[in-house]
Amino acid sequence: MDLERQREIASKGGRSVPAEKRSFSQDRELASAAGRKGGQSTGTGRPGDE
C-alpha cells in the first residue's frame, strides 16, 4: 500500500470523532502529560538499556 493511501485511511479515523470528543485537542496539558508518560514507558525494558 502506498503512503498516500495509508494517510487517506488514517485521516478517516481522525475525522470520525467530533472535535468536542477529542480530549487532546481540547486540553493541551492532558496531551502533554500523555506524551511524557508514553515516552517514559517505551524506553524501558529493552536489551542493552543499562
Legacy VTK file of the C-alpha trace (Angstrom):
# vtk DataFile Version 3.0
C-alpha trace
ASCII
DATASET POLYDATA
POINTS 50 float
0.000 0.000 0.000
1.432 3.377 -0.927
1.963 6.209 1.553
-0.843 8.357 0.160
-3.386 5.555 0.599
-2.233 4.962 4.196
-2.656 8.652 5.007
-6.125 8.676 3.465
-7.227 5.751 5.629
-5.654 7.172 8.791
-7.302 10.555 8.318
-10.732 8.908 8.192
-10.234 7.716 11.754
-9.483 11.223 12.938
-12.477 12.707 11.160
-14.869 10.090 12.555
-14.706 11.635 16.043
-16.369 15.018 16.619
-13.996 17.799 17.686
-15.646 18.165 21.099
-14.923 14.489 21.842
-11.193 14.754 21.080
-9.817 15.329 24.562
-6.255 16.075 23.424
-7.420 18.810 21.076
-9.296 20.439 23.947
-6.680 20.050 26.700
-3.030 20.686 25.851
-1.882 19.772 29.365
-3.536 16.360 29.099
-1.893 15.737 25.733
1.484 16.831 27.056
1.236 14.555 30.094
0.218 11.595 27.927
3.162 12.189 25.611
5.605 12.223 28.506
4.083 9.082 30.004
4.263 7.246 26.672
7.851 8.279 26.108
8.870 7.011 29.520
7.201 3.619 29.128
8.547 2.882 25.643
12.170 3.315 26.622
12.212 0.712 29.383
12.978 -2.978 29.300
14.970 -3.052 26.121
18.069 -5.224 25.916
21.145 -3.075 26.407
19.319 -0.373 28.420
21.583 -0.278 31.445
LINES 1 51
50 0 1 2 3 4 5 6 7 8 9 10 11 12 13 14 15 16 17 18 19 20 21 22 23 24 25 26 27 28 29 30 31 32 33 34 35 36 37 38 39 40 41 42 43 44 45 46 47 48 49
